[in-house]
Amino acid sequence: MPLSLKLPLPGIAPTLPRSAMAITVAIIESRPHLRRELKGIVAADPGCSCVCSCASWKAEFRIISQLAPDVIIMDVSQPEDGG
């Protein structure tokens, strides 16, 4: 017998379907020109929202962890981390 659920479930606040919510993105890139380009690419997609754009993960770690983005686009060769 198939399982059927009636939504919204009692006691649980209804949320927007995933397709209606923006995917949150943080960009961590040391080069300003590339950071701007990546931010533009993310902004061009109506399903995405850039919540943070910074040069260093160390400097912005608290902010990024509080924002808890769905996706982090990060330069893996950060100069401060020895490349």
Secondary structure, DSSP 8 states (H G I E B T S, - for coil): ------SS-TTS-----GGGS-EEEEEE-SSHHHHHHHHHHHHHSTTEEEEEEES-HHHHHHHHHHH--SEEEE-SS-GGGT-
